Amino acid sequence: MDNKMFCFQCQETAGCTGCTKFGVCGKSPELSNMQDLLIYVTKGLSELTTRLRMEGKKIEKGLNHFITLNLFTTITNANFDDEIFYERVAQSLSYKKELIEKLDDKSNLSQAVLWETSSRDEMYEKSLTVGVLATENEDVRSLRELIIYGLKGLSAYVKHANELGYDNEEVDAFLQSTLAKTMDDSLTVDELVALTLETGKVGVDGMALLDTANTSTYGNPEMTKVNIGVGTNPGILVSGHDLKDIEELLIQTEGTGVDVYTHSEMLPAHYYPQLKKYKHLVGNYGNAWWKQKEEFESFNGPILMTTNCIVTPSDSYKERVYTTGAAGFTGCKHIEGGEGVKKDFSEIIEHAKKCSSPKEIESGEIIGGFAHNQVFQLADAVVDAVKSGAIKKFVVMAGCDGRAKSRNYYTDFAKALPKDTVILTAGCAKYKYNKLDLGDIGGIPRVLDAGQCNDSYSLALIALKLKEVFGLEDINELPIAYNIAWYEQKAVIVLLSLLYLGVKNIHLGPTLPAFLSPNVANVLVENFGIAGIGTVEDDMKILLG
């Protein structure tokens, strides 16, 4: 194989075809290939759990969580520590041996189940043969990867719910059986298309599980103004998505003189009553994940990365970066614990005390907290505004931000929207426009931020509620347009979930996924009206016409 690696799972993949020498995200060929191997052995694990369930045997919760975490660690920009992947492959092989012994019927096991080794060299040699390109048929490969990336996104929702003590055995069983089916050469293209939509269906269930976990634990998000300036105390900056981590940190920093700030996708922590009650949760520092090099530098204090998205840290601040959970980076301190095991943040707290307070990079406030419960409380005002014509259109601009200059399109699009439109958003895509002065409509902000990409479920519920209120048969009859930015695999499961719910004519950008073969892309275009983005002027006519 001429390629040192092959990866095309994110929007920034080289040339919109695939990274073959080194990952645009920063992952090395060795890391990329070992992630491929971890997915391969996890397919074998999933084949065994699926067969055991068919034999009427119960799968332990801990094993479900292990498989979920295997997938989550391979999400773009989550973990850059080679050792973690060798260790998790070895742990997976150990689990496989145990599960094979429990099978009544040991016939017709796949190579992903039967392969075993204890040698690191053999692991790496195997990793070179089991990646994306091992599937030769372009359309089958495309659909398999689309499903796998959807399952990776689903694993993120499930993992966060697990951290809060919430599980759904049906979702776990589907995730595992579907992952195993991506090795089944007997499945036709049509069957894989159907499985793709079923992945979207279970994606909705996974999002609902996390929504229940978050709101039951921390209360319903509420409309909140968030400070974007800084205080005078030393601080810890928390990035990523894991609310349990920031809660534990807030508890352990209380009364220490150390403030806590959110960054990027952790911004919505301010919207939850049980988190915003901590007075030393001072504000949000900075913008989306891709600006972290300059923002982590100026923050001065330590940074806690709870999940993706990590950018290769500069030497000037690398010793201030700590990781936990699914996140990891070689050379950065990793804080262990989770799922019932308390994390000890004493080291990062003591580190913070020795640092200067953050350098102020902006001031003012931004508003958010418009998850489904808060919007439902505003339902009468929203309905009246639509009926009166004050609100002509809602535009869903959820998803991801990224480094590409082409993403400035979304800022320009938001600026160009008529003043009778409201933006519904979730995810770090909001940073392209959430600090613009777009005003309000009768007291309703023109940017309604539901929260993290993990909170995209709220946008679906809001659309379904409006469909009910207006007595419509088809969700596509609503005055809602979809102009969504994507970057990584959580955006994939959100897209598949929207397709399952029947949403059509979604514009997806800044580029269509490289993993969609021409034929698979045509299926999405012909059946769902999926389209790429064009110019702001042209898209405005299409989406608002």
C-alpha positions as CSV (number, residue, x, y, z in Angstrom):
1,M,0.0,0.0,0.0
2,D,1.5,3.3,-1.1
3,N,-0.4,5.3,1.5
4,K,1.1,5.6,5.0
5,M,-2.4,6.0,6.2
6,F,-5.9,6.6,4.9
7,C,-8.5,8.6,6.8
8,F,-11.4,10.7,5.4
9,Q,-13.8,10.8,8.4
10,C,-13.7,14.6,9.0
11,Q,-14.6,17.6,6.8
12,E,-11.0,18.9,6.7
13,T,-9.5,15.7,5.2
14,A,-6.8,16.5,2.7
15,G,-8.0,17.7,-0.7
16,C,-11.5,16.5,0.3
17,T,-10.4,13.0,-0.6
18,G,-8.4,11.6,2.3
19,C,-5.3,12.1,4.4
20,T,-2.6,9.7,3.2
21,K,0.7,11.0,4.6
22,F,-0.3,12.7,7.9
23,G,-3.7,13.8,9.3
24,V,-4.8,17.3,8.9
25,C,-6.0,17.0,12.4
26,G,-2.5,16.2,13.5
27,K,-2.6,12.4,13.9
28,S,0.4,10.5,12.7
29,P,0.2,7.5,10.4
30,E,0.9,5.1,13.3
31,L,-1.9,6.6,15.4
32,S,-4.4,6.6,12.4
33,N,-3.6,2.9,11.7
34,M,-3.9,1.9,15.3
35,Q,-7.3,3.6,15.5
36,D,-8.3,1.5,12.5
37,L,-7.1,-1.6,14.3
38,L,-9.1,-0.6,17.4
39,I,-12.3,-0.3,15.3
40,Y,-11.5,-3.7,13.7
41,V,-11.2,-5.6,17.0
42,T,-14.2,-3.7,18.3
43,K,-16.2,-5.1,15.4
44,G,-15.1,-8.5,16.5
45,L,-16.1,-7.8,20.1
46,S,-19.5,-6.6,18.8
47,E,-20.0,-9.7,16.8
48,L,-19.5,-11.7,19.9
49,T,-21.8,-9.6,22.1
50,T,-24.5,-9.8,19.4
51,R,-24.2,-13.6,19.2
52,L,-24.3,-13.9,22.9
53,R,-27.5,-11.8,23.1
54,M,-29.0,-14.1,20.4
55,E,-28.2,-17.0,22.7
56,G,-30.1,-15.3,25.5
57,K,-27.1,-14.3,27.5
58,K,-26.8,-10.9,29.2
59,I,-24.0,-8.5,28.3
60,E,-22.5,-6.7,31.3
61,K,-22.9,-3.0,31.5
62,G,-19.1,-2.5,31.8
63,L,-18.5,-4.3,28.5
64,N,-21.1,-2.1,26.8
65,H,-19.3,1.0,28.2
66,F,-16.0,-0.4,27.1
67,I,-17.1,-0.8,23.5
68,T,-18.7,2.7,23.5
69,L,-15.5,4.2,24.7
70,N,-13.5,2.3,22.1
71,L,-15.5,4.1,19.4
72,F,-15.4,7.5,21.2
73,T,-11.6,7.5,21.4
74,T,-11.4,7.3,17.6
75,I,-13.5,10.4,17.0
76,T,-11.6,13.2,15.3
77,N,-9.4,15.3,17.6
78,A,-10.2,13.3,20.7
79,N,-7.1,11.2,21.5
80,F,-3.6,11.5,20.1
81,D,-1.8,9.2,22.6
82,D,-0.5,6.1,20.7
83,E,-0.1,4.1,23.9
84,I,-3.8,4.3,24.7
85,F,-4.7,2.6,21.4
86,Y,-2.2,-0.3,21.9
87,E,-3.6,-0.7,25.4
88,R,-7.2,-0.7,24.3
89,V,-6.5,-3.2,21.5
90,A,-4.9,-5.5,24.0
91,Q,-7.8,-5.1,26.4
92,S,-10.3,-5.8,23.6
93,L,-8.4,-9.0,22.6
94,S,-8.6,-10.1,26.3
95,Y,-12.3,-9.5,26.4
96,K,-12.7,-11.5,23.1
97,K,-11.2,-14.6,24.7
98,E,-13.6,-14.4,27.6
99,L,-16.6,-14.0,25.3
100,I,-15.7,-16.8,23.0
101,E,-15.6,-19.2,25.9
102,K,-19.2,-18.1,26.8
103,L,-20.5,-19.0,23.3
104,D,-22.5,-22.1,22.9
105,D,-22.0,-22.0,19.1
106,K,-18.4,-21.2,18.2
107,S,-18.8,-21.9,14.4
108,N,-18.4,-19.4,11.6
109,L,-16.6,-16.7,13.6
110,S,-15.1,-13.9,11.6
111,Q,-11.4,-13.1,11.3
112,A,-12.1,-10.0,13.4
113,V,-13.0,-12.4,16.2
114,L,-10.3,-15.0,15.6
115,W,-7.3,-12.7,15.1
116,E,-5.2,-12.5,18.3
117,T,-1.7,-11.4,19.3
118,S,0.2,-10.1,22.2
119,S,2.9,-8.4,20.1
120,R,3.0,-4.7,19.5
121,D,4.7,-5.3,16.2
122,E,2.1,-7.7,15.1
123,M,-0.6,-5.3,16.1
124,Y,0.8,-2.6,13.9
125,E,1.3,-4.9,11.0
126,K,-2.3,-6.0,11.3
127,S,-3.4,-2.3,11.4
128,L,-2.0,-1.8,7.9
129,T,-4.5,-4.3,6.5
130,V,-7.8,-3.5,8.2
131,G,-8.5,0.2,7.4
132,V,-11.1,1.9,5.3
133,L,-9.6,0.7,2.0
134,A,-9.9,-2.9,3.0
135,T,-13.4,-2.7,1.5
136,E,-12.8,-2.6,-2.3
137,N,-16.3,-1.8,-3.6
138,E,-16.5,2.0,-3.5
139,D,-20.3,2.2,-2.7
140,V,-20.2,-0.5,0.0
141,R,-17.2,1.2,1.5
142,S,-19.0,4.5,1.5
143,L,-22.1,3.2,3.2
144,R,-20.1,1.2,5.7
145,E,-18.1,4.2,6.7
146,L,-21.2,6.4,6.8
147,I,-22.7,3.9,9.3
148,I,-19.5,3.6,11.3
149,Y,-19.1,7.4,11.6
150,G,-22.8,7.6,12.6
151,L,-22.1,5.0,15.3
152,K,-19.0,6.9,16.5
153,G,-21.3,10.0,16.9
154,L,-23.8,7.9,18.7
155,S,-21.1,6.6,21.0
156,A,-20.4,10.1,22.2
157,Y,-24.0,10.6,23.3
158,V,-24.1,7.3,25.0
159,K,-20.8,7.8,26.8
160,H,-21.8,11.1,28.3
161,A,-25.1,9.5,29.5
162,N,-23.2,6.6,31.0
163,E,-21.1,9.0,33.0
164,L,-24.3,10.3,34.6
165,G,-25.5,6.8,35.4
166,Y,-27.9,6.4,32.4
167,D,-28.0,3.4,30.1
168,N,-30.1,2.1,27.3
169,E,-29.5,-1.6,26.5
170,E,-31.4,-1.4,23.2
171,V,-29.2,1.4,22.0
172,D,-26.1,-0.5,23.1
173,A,-27.3,-3.7,21.4
174,F,-28.0,-1.8,18.2
175,L,-24.7,0.0,18.2
176,Q,-22.8,-3.3,18.5
177,S,-24.9,-5.4,16.1
178,T,-24.7,-2.7,13.5
179,L,-21.0,-2.3,13.9
180,A,-20.7,-6.1,13.3
181,K,-22.8,-5.9,10.2
182,T,-20.3,-3.5,8.6
183,M,-18.2,-6.7,8.1
184,D,-21.1,-8.6,6.5
185,D,-20.3,-9.0,2.8
186,S,-23.7,-10.5,2.1
187,L,-25.5,-7.1,2.7
188,T,-26.6,-5.4,-0.5
189,V,-26.3,-1.7,-1.1
190,D,-30.0,-1.3,-0.6
191,E,-29.8,-3.1,2.7
192,L,-26.9,-0.9,3.8
193,V,-28.9,2.2,2.9
194,A,-31.8,0.9,5.1
195,L,-29.3,0.3,7.9
196,T,-28.0,3.8,7.5
197,L,-31.5,5.2,8.1
198,E,-32.0,2.8,11.0
199,T,-28.8,4.2,12.5
200,G,-30.4,7.7,12.3
201,K,-33.5,6.3,14.1
202,V,-31.4,4.9,17.0
203,G,-29.4,8.2,16.9
204,V,-32.6,9.9,18.0
205,D,-32.9,7.4,20.9
206,G,-29.3,8.1,21.9
207,M,-29.8,11.8,21.9
208,A,-33.0,11.4,24.0
209,L,-31.0,9.3,26.5
210,L,-28.4,12.0,26.9
211,D,-31.0,14.7,27.1
212,T,-32.8,12.8,29.9
213,A,-29.4,12.3,31.7
214,N,-28.4,15.9,31.5
215,T,-31.7,17.5,32.4
216,S,-32.5,15.0,35.2
217,T,-29.1,15.7,36.7
218,Y,-28.6,19.4,36.1
219,G,-32.1,20.7,35.4
220,N,-33.5,22.1,32.2
221,P,-31.3,24.7,30.5
222,E,-32.6,28.2,30.9
223,M,-32.1,31.5,29.1
224,T,-28.8,32.8,30.4
225,K,-26.5,35.7,29.8
226,V,-22.8,34.5,29.9
227,N,-19.9,36.7,30.7
228,I,-17.1,36.6,28.1
229,G,-14.7,38.8,30.1
230,V,-12.4,37.6,32.9
231,G,-11.9,38.0,36.6
232,T,-8.8,38.7,38.7
233,N,-8.4,35.2,40.2
234,P,-6.3,32.4,38.6
235,G,-8.5,30.1,36.5
236,I,-8.9,26.7,35.0
237,L,-10.3,26.5,31.4
238,V,-12.5,23.5,30.6
239,S,-13.0,22.5,27.0
240,G,-14.8,19.5,25.4
241,H,-18.3,18.3,26.2
242,D,-18.4,16.3,29.5
243,L,-20.7,18.0,32.0
244,K,-19.8,15.5,34.8
245,D,-16.2,16.6,34.6
246,I,-16.9,20.3,35.0
247,E,-19.3,19.6,37.8
248,E,-16.7,17.6,39.7
249,L,-14.1,20.3,39.0
250,L,-16.5,23.0,40.3
251,I,-17.1,21.1,43.5
252,Q,-13.4,20.6,44.1
253,T,-12.5,24.3,43.3
254,E,-15.1,25.8,45.5
255,G,-13.5,28.0,48.1
256,T,-10.0,27.6,46.7
257,G,-9.7,31.0,45.1
258,V,-9.5,29.4,41.6
259,D,-12.1,30.3,39.1
260,V,-13.5,28.1,36.3
261,Y,-14.1,29.1,32.7
262,T,-15.7,27.3,29.9
263,H,-14.3,27.1,26.3
264,S,-15.9,26.1,23.0
265,E,-18.5,23.3,23.4
266,M,-18.4,23.6,27.2
267,L,-20.2,27.0,27.0
268,P,-23.7,25.5,27.6
269,A,-22.6,24.4,31.1
270,H,-23.7,28.0,32.1
271,Y,-27.3,27.2,31.0
272,Y,-27.9,24.4,33.6
273,P,-29.3,25.5,37.0
274,Q,-27.2,23.0,38.9
275,L,-24.0,24.2,37.3
276,K,-24.6,27.9,37.0
277,K,-25.2,28.1,40.8
278,Y,-21.4,27.9,41.4
279,K,-20.4,31.5,41.7
280,H,-16.8,30.7,40.6
281,L,-18.0,29.6,37.2
282,V,-17.0,33.0,35.9
283,G,-17.7,32.9,32.2
284,N,-16.8,31.6,28.7
285,Y,-13.3,32.3,27.4
286,G,-12.7,32.4,23.7
287,N,-14.3,30.8,20.8
288,A,-14.5,27.5,18.9
289,W,-12.0,24.6,19.3
290,W,-9.8,25.6,16.4
291,K,-8.7,28.9,18.0
292,Q,-7.3,27.2,21.1
293,K,-3.6,27.7,20.3
294,E,-3.9,31.4,20.7
295,E,-6.6,31.3,23.4
296,F,-4.9,28.6,25.5
297,E,-1.7,30.7,25.4
298,S,-3.4,33.9,26.6
299,F,-5.5,32.1,29.3
300,N,-2.3,31.7,31.4
301,G,-3.8,28.9,33.6
302,P,-4.2,25.2,33.1
303,I,-6.7,23.7,30.6
304,L,-8.8,20.6,31.1
305,M,-9.7,18.7,27.9
306,T,-12.7,16.5,28.7
307,T,-13.3,15.2,25.1
308,N,-12.6,16.3,21.6
309,C,-11.6,18.7,20.1
310,I,-7.8,18.9,20.8
311,V,-5.4,20.8,18.6
312,T,-1.8,19.8,18.9
313,P,-0.6,22.0,21.8
314,S,2.3,24.4,21.4
315,D,5.3,23.8,23.6
316,S,4.7,27.1,25.3
317,Y,1.6,25.9,27.1
318,K,1.6,22.1,26.6
319,E,2.6,21.5,30.3
320,R,-0.6,23.3,31.2
321,V,-2.9,20.9,29.3
322,Y,-4.5,18.1,31.2
323,T,-6.8,15.4,29.6
324,T,-9.4,13.1,31.0
325,G,-12.0,10.5,29.8
326,A,-11.7,9.7,26.1
327,A,-9.3,12.6,25.5
328,G,-5.6,12.2,25.4
329,F,-2.4,13.6,24.1
330,T,1.2,12.2,24.4
331,G,3.1,14.2,27.0
332,C,0.0,15.7,28.6
333,K,-1.0,14.7,32.1
334,H,-4.1,12.4,32.0
335,I,-6.5,12.4,35.0
336,E,-8.1,9.0,35.6
337,G,-11.5,8.1,36.9
338,G,-15.1,8.3,35.8
339,E,-18.3,6.2,35.7
340,G,-18.6,6.1,39.5
341,V,-14.9,6.6,40.3
342,K,-14.3,10.2,41.5
343,K,-11.7,12.1,39.6
344,D,-9.1,13.8,41.6
345,F,-8.5,17.3,40.2
346,S,-6.1,18.4,43.0
347,E,-3.1,18.6,40.8
348,I,-4.7,20.9,38.2
349,I,-6.1,23.0,41.0
350,E,-2.7,23.4,42.6
351,H,-1.2,24.2,39.2
352,A,-3.8,26.9,38.7
353,K,-2.9,28.6,42.0
354,K,0.6,29.2,40.7
355,C,-0.5,30.9,37.5
356,S,-1.5,34.4,36.5
357,S,-5.1,35.3,36.0
358,P,-6.4,35.0,32.4
359,K,-5.6,37.8,29.9
360,E,-8.8,39.5,28.8
361,I,-9.4,39.0,25.0
362,E,-12.9,40.4,24.9
363,S,-15.7,41.6,27.1
364,G,-19.4,41.6,27.3
365,E,-22.1,38.9,27.3
366,I,-23.6,36.3,25.0
367,I,-27.0,34.7,25.5
368,G,-28.0,31.1,25.2
369,G,-29.9,28.3,26.9
370,F,-32.7,27.8,24.4
371,A,-33.1,24.1,24.6
372,H,-36.5,22.5,24.1
373,N,-38.0,23.2,27.5
374,Q,-37.1,26.9,27.4
375,V,-38.4,27.3,23.9
376,F,-41.6,25.5,24.8
377,Q,-42.1,28.1,27.5
378,L,-41.8,30.7,24.8
379,A,-44.1,28.8,22.5
380,D,-47.0,31.2,22.7
381,A,-44.8,34.2,21.8
382,V,-43.1,32.3,19.0
383,V,-46.4,31.1,17.5
384,D,-47.9,34.7,17.7
385,A,-44.8,36.0,16.0
386,V,-45.1,33.5,13.2
387,K,-48.8,34.1,12.8
388,S,-48.3,37.9,12.7
389,G,-45.5,37.6,10.2
390,A,-42.9,39.0,12.6
391,I,-41.1,35.8,12.2
392,K,-41.1,34.6,8.6
393,K,-38.5,31.8,8.8
394,F,-36.4,29.8,11.1
395,V,-33.0,28.7,9.8
396,V,-31.2,25.8,11.5
397,M,-27.5,26.6,11.5
398,A,-26.3,23.9,13.9
399,G,-23.1,21.8,13.6
400,C,-19.4,22.5,13.8
401,D,-16.9,25.2,13.3
402,G,-13.5,24.7,11.8
403,R,-10.3,26.3,10.5
404,A,-11.2,26.6,6.8
405,K,-11.7,30.2,5.6
406,S,-14.7,29.0,3.6
407,R,-16.5,28.7,6.9
408,N,-16.7,32.5,7.0
409,Y,-19.7,31.8,4.6
410,Y,-21.7,31.1,7.8
411,T,-20.9,34.5,9.3
412,D,-21.8,36.2,6.1
413,F,-25.0,34.1,5.8
414,A,-26.1,35.1,9.3
415,K,-25.4,38.7,8.7
416,A,-27.4,38.7,5.4
417,L,-30.5,37.0,6.8
418,P,-33.6,39.2,6.9
419,K,-34.5,40.7,10.3
420,D,-37.6,38.5,10.3
421,T,-35.6,35.3,10.5
422,V,-34.5,33.4,13.6
423,I,-31.4,31.2,13.8
424,L,-31.7,27.9,15.6
425,T,-28.3,26.5,16.6
426,A,-26.4,24.0,18.6
427,G,-22.8,23.0,18.5
428,C,-19.7,25.1,18.0
429,A,-20.9,26.4,14.6
430,K,-22.6,29.1,16.7
431,Y,-19.2,30.8,17.2
432,K,-19.5,32.1,13.6
433,Y,-22.4,34.4,14.6
434,N,-23.3,34.2,18.3
435,K,-21.3,37.4,19.0
436,L,-22.9,39.4,16.2
437,D,-25.5,42.0,17.2
438,L,-28.4,40.5,15.4
439,G,-31.1,41.9,17.7
440,D,-34.4,40.3,18.6
441,I,-38.0,39.9,17.4
442,G,-40.5,41.0,20.0
443,G,-38.1,40.0,22.8
444,I,-37.1,36.7,21.1
445,P,-33.4,36.7,20.3
446,R,-32.6,36.1,16.7
447,V,-30.0,33.5,17.7
448,L,-31.5,30.7,19.8
449,D,-28.7,28.6,21.1
450,A,-29.8,25.1,22.3
451,G,-26.3,24.2,23.5
452,Q,-23.7,21.6,22.5
453,C,-23.7,19.5,19.4
454,N,-24.9,16.9,21.9
455,D,-28.0,19.0,22.4
456,S,-29.1,18.8,18.7
457,Y,-32.0,16.7,20.0
458,S,-33.6,19.9,21.2
459,L,-33.7,21.3,17.6
460,A,-35.6,18.2,16.5
461,L,-38.1,18.5,19.4
462,I,-38.6,22.2,18.6
463,A,-39.4,21.4,15.0
464,L,-41.8,18.5,16.0
465,K,-43.5,20.8,18.5
466,L,-44.0,23.5,15.9
467,K,-45.4,20.9,13.5
468,E,-47.9,19.9,16.2
469,V,-48.8,23.5,17.1
470,F,-49.5,24.4,13.5
471,G,-51.3,21.1,12.8
472,L,-49.1,20.1,9.9
473,E,-48.8,16.6,8.4
474,D,-45.2,17.0,7.1
475,I,-42.3,18.4,9.0
476,N,-41.1,19.9,5.7
477,E,-44.2,22.2,5.6
478,L,-42.7,24.2,8.5
479,P,-41.1,27.6,7.8
480,I,-37.7,26.0,8.7
481,A,-34.6,25.9,6.4
482,Y,-31.5,23.8,7.2
483,N,-28.0,25.2,6.5
484,I,-25.8,23.0,8.5
485,A,-22.0,23.1,8.9
486,W,-20.3,19.8,9.7
487,Y,-16.8,18.7,10.8
488,E,-16.7,15.3,12.6
489,Q,-18.7,12.2,13.4
490,K,-21.3,13.7,15.9
491,A,-22.5,15.8,13.0
492,V,-22.9,12.6,11.0
493,I,-25.3,11.1,13.5
494,V,-27.2,14.3,13.7
495,L,-27.6,14.3,9.9
496,L,-28.7,10.7,9.8
497,S,-31.2,11.4,12.6
498,L,-32.7,14.4,10.7
499,L,-33.0,12.2,7.6
500,Y,-34.8,9.5,9.7
501,L,-37.2,12.2,10.9
502,G,-38.1,13.0,7.3
503,V,-36.3,16.4,7.0
504,K,-35.4,17.2,3.4
505,N,-33.5,19.8,1.5
506,I,-30.7,20.1,4.0
507,H,-27.7,22.2,2.8
508,L,-24.5,20.8,4.1
509,G,-21.1,22.5,4.0
510,P,-18.6,23.8,3.6
511,T,-17.9,20.7,1.6
512,L,-19.8,17.4,1.2
513,P,-18.2,14.5,3.0
514,A,-15.3,12.8,1.2
515,F,-16.6,9.4,2.3
516,L,-19.7,9.7,0.1
517,S,-19.1,8.0,-3.1
518,P,-20.8,9.6,-6.2
519,N,-23.5,6.9,-6.2
520,V,-24.2,7.2,-2.4
521,A,-24.2,11.0,-2.7
522,N,-26.8,10.7,-5.6
523,V,-29.0,8.6,-3.3
524,L,-29.0,11.3,-0.7
525,V,-29.6,14.0,-3.3
526,E,-32.5,12.2,-5.0
527,N,-34.2,10.9,-1.9
528,F,-33.6,13.7,0.6
529,G,-32.6,16.8,-1.4
530,I,-29.2,17.0,0.3
531,A,-27.1,19.8,-1.3
532,G,-23.9,21.5,-0.8
533,I,-23.5,25.3,-0.2
534,G,-23.0,27.9,-2.9
535,T,-22.8,31.6,-2.5
536,V,-24.6,33.4,0.3
537,E,-26.8,35.2,-2.3
538,D,-27.8,32.1,-4.2
539,D,-28.4,30.1,-1.0
540,M,-30.5,32.8,0.5
541,K,-32.8,32.6,-2.5
542,I,-33.1,28.9,-2.3
543,L,-33.5,28.5,1.5
544,L,-35.7,31.5,2.0
545,G,-37.7,31.5,-1.2
